[in-house]
Amino acid sequence: MAALAGISVSWYTWLEQGREINASHQVLGAVARVLQLTEAETEYVLSLAAPGQESAPPRSERSPEHLQRLVDALPFPAFIVATDWAIVGWNGGYEQLYGSIATIPDAERNLLHLVYTDPRLREMLPDWERDSRSFLAEFRAESGVRLGSDRHRAVVDTLLQRSDDFRKQWVEHAVERFKSRRRSFVHPEAGPLEFEHHRLVPSDASDLHVVMYVPVPEPPGGVS
C-alpha cells in the first residue's frame, strides 16, 4: 500500500506539472481513493486531467478601471488579485491595513509571495501557520492546470527557493475551496483587528478576484 501511495503521489505531481498522462476518470478516482483525498481534492485531481484546459491567459499588470472604482468605493479593505495571485489593485482601506503594499516592487506584489516572505505581514497574522496553509491550499485548488503555466510556475519556483516554510507546506499537497471566514490581524498601530474575509468573481473579468475584509462589529458593550 505504501508503494502504491508513492506512485499515486507521483501521478498527482505529474498532473500538476502539466505532463501528458492518458488517465481515465476511473483511474484518477482510484488514485484519489488511495490518497484518501477529500471531495475538494478529488475534484482538483480530475480537473487537472480535464481535456481542453489551457494555461493562464496574459493579464494586465493593473486592474480594469471599473473594478478599481469598485474597490475605491468600498469603506473597508479590499484588493484585486489575478489568477496567479498577483495583487493588481487595492483601495485606501487595504493600504491602511497593510501599508507596505504601495512600495513593494511589482514583481513581488503577489499575495502568496508576501505571505511567505514579508516578515511585517507575518507579524500581523497571529495564527500564521493556519493562515499560510489555508492560502496555499486555496492557491493550489484555484490554479489547477494553470500550475503548468510560466507565470504560476514562477511563483512556486521562487517560493521554493526563498522559503523553508513554503517548501515544507508545498509537499503536503493540501487543496481547499475558498470559504468566507473570520480573519484576525494585529496591526502595528491599531492593534487587534477582526474581519470577515469575502471574495467575489466579476462576471466580466472572471480571471480576477475582488477580495474584501469586512470589519466584524463589536457586540453590545464591547464584550466578545
Helices and strands as residue ranges (DSSP letters): H 2-16, H 25-34, H 39-48, H 65-73, E 78-81, E 87-90, H 92-97, G 99-103, G 106-108, H 111-117, H 119-124, H 128-143, G 144-148, H 150-162, H 164-170, E 181-187, E 191-200, E 209-215, G 220-222
